[in-house]
Every structure is written in structure tokens, then in C-alpha cells.
Amino acid sequence: MENLIALLVAAPLLGAAVLLCGGRRLDKTGHWLGTLLAAVSFGIGAVLFADMLGKGAEDRALHQKLFSWIPVEGFQADVAFQLDQLSMTFVLLISGVGTLIHLYSVGYMEHDERRRRFFGYLNLFLAAMLLLVLADNYLLLYVGWEGVGLASYLLIGFWQHKPSAATAAKKAFLVNRVGDMGLSIAIMLMFTTFGTFAFGPVLSSVGETSEGTLTAIGLMLLLAACGKSAQVPLQSWLGDAMEGPTPVSALIHAATMVTAGVYLIVRSGAIFNASPDAQLVVAIVGAVTLLFGAIVGCAKDDIKKALAGSTMSQIGYMVLAAGLGPIGYAFAIMHLVTHGFFKAGLFLGAGSVMHAMNDEVDMRKYGGLRRYMPVTFATFGLGYLAIIGFPGLSGFWSKDKIIEAAFAKGGTEGWILGGVALLGAAITAFYMTRVMLMTFFGEKRWQPAPDADTAPSAEPAAEHRAGELPHPHESPKTMTIPMIVLAFGSVFAGGLFSLNESFVKWLEPVTSFEHGHPPIGAAAVTGATVVALIAGVGIAYAMYGRRPVPVVAPRGSVLTRAARRDLLQDDFNHVVLVRGGEHLTRSLVYVDHSLVDGVVNGTAASVGGLSGRLRKLQNGYARSYAVSMFGGTAVLIAATLLMRGV
């Protein structure tokens, strides 16, 4: 069975190569080829999963070595795969949700003349992401990591004729490069410390390494995770990345790419377990980000950017859980999977609404759409209930366990982290209820369609005329079927995972697990979570359900205005990084011109001046040379006489 592992990556990689190099002859069928190869990858994953279930928990890991890339003395870089319970979870999520999003894209991108290339990029992304989670060493993981960054750049900027999309793609690429530097430094430290890149030898040798070295490695791994998973302080790219087509938002920014950082931390759990300081920083970053993203999501009128803030917040929950160590690793991955279902469904639902509303993204220009789009309303509604943690749905089971684990951390840290997670649950209920009410309830607030050439938010795939009112309608089956499947996952996945702790037991051989016991009891934490949910829903209903929603957003409070501007993250980056970088550059230029060039130019001037003076001795006159010879002879005679006298 291990010989099938490489095919998981090879299938979508083949699709990318054929679609991107096959030319226009594939324009009419390329999208189905890309979808088929994504489904093939999922089918292979399902076969391997079934085989894995038939083995004992300790015998489920499979390894496949393809070849040695650089086999030299003291340095061994292998292209080899490792399929265990953790990587299998990601394989099924990536290929399964990826296949559904491919199918959805068939309808969504129907009128885009570059649809073949779009599916080629989607296949390339799947191949890179699968390589990332299947690698058996950090160096090969880095190859997949960079491949994901490249594919996300291509997909976010797919409509590069829009300046906003091109800028967003560059921003995502550059911000992620900062995180990538952290991963490269961590890998270098690992090799100098352990002499290898492979997961097994590295993670089994942490007990023989100093805590300082492990802390440095852990913090660099966290920096990498912050870049890919849009965690503070490298979160600024995620909102702008919504400029990409909506299926891109669902695939990259809901179910796969942004979870890569969580995978990296959990896979490297032994390093963080041996470094309490690095582990605490992970938990703090997750706690800060979950509040940051939630607050931003409360103030966004753009439906995709509101969901982007939600993604940032929910990934923050996962990072927080990963920072709790063995009591939280399994729950971080459990929430990652359930989030993949309901957030992908929410993004696809948002795309369905935009498809029906001439690609309008402003929720203040929606209203009452439940009557016109019953399937979208039902599937989006189930995703909404799941993400706010409605009892019995997937989000309830996974998020509640994270909050319990946070309180179980113990001491002041546990109370602070648990309180932040609980507050985040209330804010999640508020902003998602706001999205639901503004989109599907109330009176219709539709506005004439903007001109696609002048409206920066209009998606080019839309077919409409400027000044024409929208005619809401349900999306085609290629779009609604994936939404229905994801809705089932949003409802049932969490309960299935929690039954007899099946998901925890599944991951335990890889991640280890320790039961946490909240000081106030698990039942009290669950009760507090439900109260927070009710409070958030109630406040949102009072603000947006009982009164008409104005088409033009009111000025709002200072916090609201700051949240609309992403809590001034871009302003901060401009002042600290852009202006700081400009001042640093100017200083370096001054030093270069004044010191480096000054020394070089000064030396050259001195040599030139000296040579000019020496040149005067060679004037071409015989009398001058005779005088010089006479003078030299006189000096030699005088010196000889003096020497004899001594």
C-alpha cells in the first residue's frame, strides 16, 4: 500500500502539468480533467484510509522512499513520504474538500475565458499541499511549503488585470516570505543540532538538546506558522487575499493553506513540549489572533472579508489549542477538520450569493435572500450554526473542547486563555449572526449593478449590465451539490469525532494525549459557552434583526472605524516596516556613500596625488637627472664616511 502514497501527489501534479502546458485545445474539457484528478487523489486516500483502519494503532504508519536527492557524506536529503494518522487526516481533508471546490468552480468559473488555467493552478495547489503534509522530513516539507506559497500567489492574483488583485497577491507572497525565513532558519538549526532533517530522528532526540536551542527552533517554527496561518503579527495578507475568486477563498483560506501552520506546530509537538517558553508563546499568539480576527469580522460589510476575519479567529483557536501541548493537540486538529467543512461551505455560500447578486459583496445591499435562494440559505445557515457552536453541530464539539483545554491549563495562564477563548465564542456568535441577518433576512436592499470596469470589487466572471438590478436565483447544481455535502459535514462530523473520543484515539499515537480537567468542571465550561453564544446572537439580533439595516454604513464608534481598517494593521506595518525600512535604507545608503565609498575614493585620491608628485621627478630633462645622480652620489659618499667614522 505504501507504493500508492506518491500517487496522492502525482495525480494533481499531472493535472497541473497537462492543464498549464496543454494549450487551448483543453479549454472545453480541462476543468473536468482537473476535477477528475482531484477526485482520483481523494479515492487513493480513501483506499489507504480503509487499509489503515484494518491495522493496529501502532502499525498504521507507512513510509515510501522515492530517491535520495543529495546523498553525500554528512548530508542526506531524501524525497520520502510518511503517511500516519495525522497526515492521513490532512490528506482526506485536502483532497476531499478540494474535489468539492473543483466541482463548484466548474459552475462558478463557467464564463471565465481562462478557466483551464484556473483549474491548473488549483491542481498545482493540491499537489503542493499534499506534498507538505506527506513529507517525512522538514526539507521536503519546505518544498511543499514554498509550492503552496507559489500556488496561492497565482490564485489570489488570478484576475491580475485588477490592480487590487495583483497587489493582494504580491502582499500575500511577501508577508509569507517573512514566515518562510523562519522555517528555513529552523531547518538549519535542526541540521546543525541533530545532523538530519527527518521527523523521526529530530523529534526523538529533543531530550538530548538544550532548552535554549529548542526554544529558538520552536520560535522560528512559530514564525513560519504565523505567515501561512495568518496569525499576529503576519496576518495582514488574509483580508486582501479575498480579491481572488471565491473558490480560492474557500480552498486556500478556509480548509487547507491557512491550516499548514497548525500542522507544522502539531507535527513538531515534541519540540514545543520540551520548550515551555516557546509553547506559551504559541498559545499567546493564538489567543491574541482569535480576538483580533473576531473584532475585525464584526465591522466588515464585505461578506468575504467578514468570513476572512472569521477564518483568522478560528485558526487562532487552533493555534491556541496547539499551544496547550498534549491536552490540546488533538482538539486543534479536530477543530481544523470541522472548520474545513463549515468554513468552506460558508465561503461557497457567499460565492453563491455573489453569483446571484451580480457579484455584489456588500451585505448592506443584500437582504431577504432566503426566499430566492433556499438551498444556499439552508446550507449557509447550517454552516453558520456550526461555526457559532450551536449544541450538537460540529463546531460545538470541537470549539468547546478547546475552551475546556484552555481552562485546564491551570493557574493564571489557564484562566486568561480560557477567558479569551470564551469571549471569542461570544464575538463569533455576534459577527456570524450579523452576516446571516444582513444577507438572508430583512427587506431587500438591492442596488443597481456596478460597472465591472470601474467597480474594484466586481468579479469579472459576472454577466450583468451596469445599472441593472440583480435578479436573485439559486445557483446551478455544480455549485449547490458541494455546498450540500459540506453542510452534512458541518452538522455531523463533530459528533462523529467525539463519539467515544474516536478522533482523539485516532491521533493519539502521533500527537499523544493527556486529559485536561478545568478547575470549574467541564459542564460549567459548556454552560458558559452556551451562554456566550446566546449573548452574542441576542446582541446581533437587537442591532440588525429588529431594525432596518441602512444601505450606507453609519460612522460608528472609534473601535468600529478601527476594525473596518483591520485594527490599523496596515497603518502599523507602514509606520514600523515600510517607513522603518525606508529610513534604514537611507541610512545604509549614507553609510555606503560616506564611509565605504569615502574610504575607497579617499584611497584613490591619495594614490593619485602621490603619483602626481612622483611624476614630477620624471620630467625628461638630462640636467635634472644629472643633478639627481650627483645628489644621490653625494648622499652615498656622506653615508659611507659617516659609517667609517662610527
N, C-alpha and C positions, 0 to 999 in steps of 0.2 A: 504493500500500500504506500510505502514511503516514496516510491517512484512517481506517484501521482502529484506530489507536493509541488514540484516545479511547474506542472501544468496549470495550477491555480494562477500563477503569474503569467505563464506563456500565452494563455488564451486571450486575455485582454490586450497583452502586449502585441500579439499578432494582429488583433483588430486595429490597434492604433497604427501599426506599420502599413497595413493594407489601405486603411481609410485615408491616411495622410499622404501616401505615395501613389495610390491607385488612380488618381486623376478624376476628371469629371464623369467618366464612364460609370462611376459608382454613385453618382448624385441621387439616382432614383431608388437605389436599394441599400446604400451604405448604412443608413440608420438602422435598418433591420439586421444587418450583419453585426454592427456594434452591439445591439441589444442581445442578439443570439450568443455572441461570445461572452458577454457578461453573465448570461444565464448558464452557459457551459461551466464557467468558473464556479458559480453557485452550486451547480449539480455535482461537480467534483468535490466541493467542500461538504455537501450533504452526504456523499458516499463515505468520505473519510470520517465524518462525524459519526455515522452509523457504525463504522468499524471501531472507532474509539470507544463507543458506548459498550461494545462487547468485550472490552478488556478491563482488567483491574485498574484501580485508580492510579497505582504507581507504575503501571506498564503502558500508559497511554501515549507517552511522548514518542514521536517519530523524528528521525534525522535523515537528511539526504544531502550528501556532499556531491556537488557537480564537478568542481575542479578547484585547484589552487591558483589563485590569481598571481601572487608573488611568493613563491616558495624559496626563500633564501635563509641562510643560517641566522638565527636570532630574530627572524621576522617571517611570520606565516599568515598570509591573508587568504582565507578560503571563501569561495562562493558556496555556501552551505545553508540549508534550511532546517528549521526546528518547528515542529508542529506539536504543541501541547495544548492543555485546556485553555490557557489564556489566549494564545494565538488563534486557536480554533474559534473561540468566541468572536474575535475580530474578523476572521475570515467569513463567517456566516453573516455577520452584520454588514460588512463592506460589500460583499458580493450580492447578498440578498436585497438590501436597500438600494444598492447601486443598480441592480437589474430593474427594480420597480421605477427608479428615477429615469433610467434609459427609456423604458416604455412610456412614461409620462412625457418625456421630451419628444417622442415621435409626434404627438399631437401639439405640444406647446410650440415646437420649433418648425411646424409644418410649412410656414410661409417664409422661412429664412433661407436665402439662396446659398448660404454656407453651412447648411445643416450637416453635410457629410463631415466637414472639418470639425464641427462641434462634437459629433459622436467620436471622432478620432481622439480628440482631447479628453473626452470622458473615459474612453478605454485606457488612454495613457495614465490618467489619474488612478484608475482602479489598479492597474499593474504596479504603479509606484507604491500605492498604499499597501497592497498585498505583500510586496517585497519588504516593506518596512516592518510589518508585523510577523513575517515568516523568517526573517534573518536570524541566524543563530549566533551572530556576533555584532558588536557595535559598529564595526567598519562597514559591513554590508547594510546594516540598518541606516547608516548615514547616507548611503547611496539612495535608498528608498526615500529617506527624509528630504534630500535635495530634489529628487524626482517629483515628489509631492509639491514642493515649492514651485518648481517649474510649471507643472500642470495647472496649479492654482493661478499662477500668473497669466497663463494663456486663457484660462476660462473666465477669470474676472474681467480681463480686458478683451473678451471675445468681440464685443462691439467697439473696436478701437477707434472707429470714426467719431464716437462720442468722447470729447475731451475728459469728461468726468470718469468714464470707464478706464481710459488709458492711464489717467492719474491714479485711480484707485488700484489698478494692477501694479503700478510701479511702487506705490506706497506699501502694499502688502508684501511685495518682494523685498523691499529694502528693510522694512521692520523685521521680517523673518530672518533676514541675513544677520541681524544682531543676535537673535537667538541661536542661529546656526553656528556662530562663532563660539558660543558657549558649549555646544555639543562637540565641536572639533577640539576645543581645549580639554574637555572632559575625556575624550578618547585618547588624546596624547598623554594625559596624566595616568590613565589606566595602563597604557602600554609601558610607560616608564616605571610604573609601580608594580604591575603584575606580569609584564612581559608578554601579554596576549590581549586579544580583543574579544575572545569568545565568552559568551554569557556564563557558562558553567565554571570555568577556572576563575574568572573575575569575581563572581558572586560567592564562590565557595572560599575565597581567600581573604575576605574582608576582615575576618577576625585576626589576621596576622599583620594588619596595616594600621598605622597611626590614625587616630581620630581626626587630626588636623587635615591629613591628606584626603580622607573620606569626606570631610566637610567641604573641602574645595571641590572635589568631584561632584558631590551632591548639589552644590550651589550652581555649578556650571550646567548640570543636567536640568536643574530647575529653570535656569535662564533659557535653555533651549525649549523647554515645555511652555514657558510664558510666550514665546514667539509663536509657536504653532497653535497653541490653545487660546490665544488672545487673552492672556492674564496680565494684570497690572505688573509691571509698567509697560508692557509691549502689546497693549490691547487696542491701540488706536486704529489699526487697519481694518478691523472686523466690520464696523458700520459702513465704511466706504466701500467695502467689498460687495455690498448689496447692489452695486451698479452692474454686476454680472447678471446673466439670465437667471430667472428664478430657479430652474432645476439645479444650477450651480450652487445657489444658496442652500438648497435642500441637501445636496450631496456633500459638498465640501464643508459648509458652515453649520451643519446640523448633526450629521451622522458619522462623518469619517475624519476629515483632516483635523478639525479642532480637537478631536479626541486623541490625536497622536501623542500629545504631551502627557496626557493621563496614562496612556500605555507605557511611555518611557519611564515615568516615575514608578508605576507598579511593577514593571519588569525589573527595575533596578532597586526593588524594595529592600534587599539585603544591605545595600549601601546606605540607604536612609535609616534603616533600623540601627545600624552601627554608628550613626551620626545624629544624635538627638537635636543638635542645633540646626542642622540642615532640614531635618524633618519638621521642626517647629516653624521654620521659615516657609516651608511648603504650605502648612496649614494656615498661616497668617495670610499668605498671598491669596489662597483660595477664599478665605473669609472676606478679605477686602474686595476681591473681584466680584463675589456674588452680590454684595451690596452695591458696588459700583454699577454693574450691568443692570441690576434691578431698578435702580434710581433712574438711569438713562432711559430704560424701557418705558417708564411711567410718562415721559414727556414727549415721546415721538409720535407724530401724526402719520408718518410714512409707515405703512403696515410691515414692510420688510425690515425696516430699521428698528421697529419695536420688537420684532422677533429676534433681530440680531442682538439687541440688548439682553433679551431673554436667554439667548444662547450663551453669551458671556457669563451671565449669572449662573446658569445651570452647570456649565463647565467649572465654575468656581466651586459649586457644591462637590463636584467630583474631585477636584484638586484638594479641597479641604479634607474630604474623606481619605484621600491617599496620604495626606499629611498626618493622619491619625495612626498610621502603622498597621499592624496586623488586625486591629479591630475595625479598620475601615477599608482596606484594600478591596475586598470582595464587594462591598457596598458601592465603592466608587465605580467598579466595572458594571455592577448591576444597574446603577443609575445611568451609566453611559449607554447601555443597551436599550433600556426603556426610553431614554431620551431620544435615541436614534429613531425609534418608532414614532413617538408623538411629535417631535420637533420636525422631522422630515414631513410628516403628514400636515403639520401646520404651515410649513413653507409651501408645500404643494397646493394646499388650500388657498393660501394667499395668491399663488400664481393663477389658480382657477378664477378667483375674484378679479384679478387684474385682467385676465383674458376676457372676462365678461364686461369689464368696465373701461374698455379702450386703453388698457394698461395704466389707468389712474392708480396711484399708490397712496394718495392722501385719504385717510379714513374719514376725514370730515366731509368728504364728497361721496360717501357711501350711504348706508342706512337702508334698513328694510330688505336686505338681500335674501333673507331666509325664504321669502315667498317665491323668489325667482330661481334660486339655486338650492333645492332641497338636499341633494347628495353632498354638495360642498358644505352646506350648513351642518349636516349631521356628522360628517367626518371631521370637519374642523372643530365642531362642538365637543366631540369625544376626545380629540387631542387637547382641547382647552381644559376639559375636566381632568385629564390625566396629568397635565403639567402643573395644575394648581394643587394636586394631591387629593383629589376627591376620594373619599374612602372606597376601597375596593378596586380602583383603577391602578394602572401600572405605576404612575408617579407617586401614588400614596405609599406603596410598598417600599420603593427604593429611597425616596427622599426622607421618609420617616425613619428609616434605619440609619441614614447619615446623621440626622439630628440626634438620634439616640446615641450613636457612637461619639458624637461631639461632646455631649454631656458626660458620657462615660470616660472621657479623657481624664477627668478628675481634677481637683484643685481649682485655682483661679482660671487657669487656661481652659478647663472644661466648661466652666460657667460662661466665660466670654465667648468661646467658639460656639457653644450650644445656643446662647442667646442671639448671636449674629445669624446663625442658621434659621432659628425660629422667626426672627424679624424678616429675613429674606423670604420665608414662606408666605408671610402676610403680604409683603410687597408684590410677590409673584401673583398671588390671587388678585391683587388690585389691578396691576397693569394688564394681565391677560383678560380679566373681566371687562376692562376698558376697551380692549381690542374687539372683544366679542360684541359688546353693546354698540360700539360705533360702526361696526361693519354690518351686522345682521339684524339689528333691532332699530326701533325708532322710525321716523319718517325719512323718505328718500331725500337725499341732498345732492342729487346728481348734477353735474356741471357739464357744459359742452366740452367735447373732446378737444384737447390741445393740439397744436400743430406739432407733429413728431420732429420736425426740423428745428423747432425753437424751444420745445419743452425738454429740459435736461433729464427728466425722469422717465420720459416715454420710451418704452421698449420698441425697437424697430420692427419686431415681428408683428405688431398690431396692424390690422387693416381697418382704418377709420378715416373719416374726413374731418378736418378741422371745423369746429363749431357744431358738430353733430352730437346730439345727446346719446348716452350709452343705451343699449338695449340688453339688459342683463339676461343671461341664458345659461343653462347648465353646460358644462364642458363635455367634450366627446369622451367616449368610453376609454380610449387610450390614456386619458388623464384621470378619470374617475375611478377606474379599477385599482391602480396603485394606491389611491387615497383610501379606498375601502379596505384594502389589505393592511395598510399601515394603521388604520383605525382599529382593526381587530387586535393588532399588537399593542396598541395604546391601552386597550381595555384589559386584555387577558395576560400579557407577558409577565407583568409584575407578580400577579397572584400565582402563576405557574412557577416562577423562580423561587417564590417564598414558601411554596408547599414543601414541608419537611426540610426546609433550608437546603433545597436541592441545588440552588445556584452556588451557595457558599461551599457546599461539599464538593461540587464540581471543580471549583477553583482552588480549593484548599491545598492540594499537593504542590501547586505552583506558588501561590501567594501566602500560604499559611493563614491561620485564622485564630483569633482569640475573642472570646465572648466579652463584650463590654456591658457593664451594669451601671446605668445612670443613677446618680445619688437620689433622684426623686422618683425613680421607678419608671419602667417602660410605659406603663399605662398612662401615667401622668404626662409623659412626653407626648404620647399620641393624642391625648386630650388637648394639650396646649397647642399642638399642631393644627388640630381641627378648629379650635377657637381662633387661631391666627388666620386660617383660611376663611372662616365666616366673617371675620372683621374686615379682611381685605376685599371680599366680594361685596359686603354691605356698603363700605365706603365708596367703592366704584359705582355701585348701583345708585347710591344717593347723588353722586356727581354727574353720572352720564345716562342713567336709566330713567330718572324721574323728571328730567328737564331736557328741553331740546338742545342738541349739540350744535353750536354755531359753526358755520362753514369756515369762517375766519377765526383762527385761534386767538383767544384773549392774550393780553400781555403776560399775565401770570406773575408768580412770585419770583424772588431772586433765585431760589433753588430751581424753580421750573425753567427759567430762562437759561440757567447754567446747564441743566440737564438736557435742554434742547441742543446745546452746543457740546454735548458729550462731556459735561462737567469740566469744560475748558481744557480737555486733554490736548487738543491741537495747539491751543494757545501756550500751554505749558511746554510742549515739545518745541514750539517755535522759539520761545524765550530761552529755554535751557539748552536745547540741542542745536537748533538752526542758528540762532544768534551766537550762542556759545561757540559753535563750530566756526562761524564767520570770524569771530574775534580771535579764536585760536589760529585760524588760517592766516589772518592778517599778522598776528604775532610771529608766526613761523616765517612768513614772507619777509618781515622786517629783520628777523634774526639772520635769515638766509642772505639778504642783501647787505646788511650792515656788518655781520660778523663773518659768515662763511665767505661771501664774495669779497668782503673787505680785506680779509687775510690774503685771499688769492690775488686780488687786484693790487694790494699793497706790496706783496712779494714781487709781483711782476713789475711794478713801478720802480721798486728798489733795484732790482736787477737791471732794468732798463737805464736808470740813472747812473749806476756804477759802470755799466758797459759804455755809456756815452762819455764818461770821464776817461775811462781807459782808452777809448778810441782816439782821444786827442794825442796820445803818445805815439800813435802810428800815423804821422802826418805826411810821409813821403819825401821829406827834406833830408838830404845826406848830412848837412851840417848838424841837424838835430840829433841824428843817430850817432855822429862822431862825438858830440858833446856827451850823449848818454853813455857811450862806450868809455870816454875819458873819465866821466864821473864814476862809473862802475869800477874802472880800474883803480882810481884813487881810493875808493872805499875799500877794495880788497887789499891794497897795499897798506892802508892805515890799519886795517884789522889784523893783518899779518904782523906788523910792527908791534902792535899792542899785545898780541898773543906771545910774542917772543919776550917782551918786557915782563910779562907776568911769570 
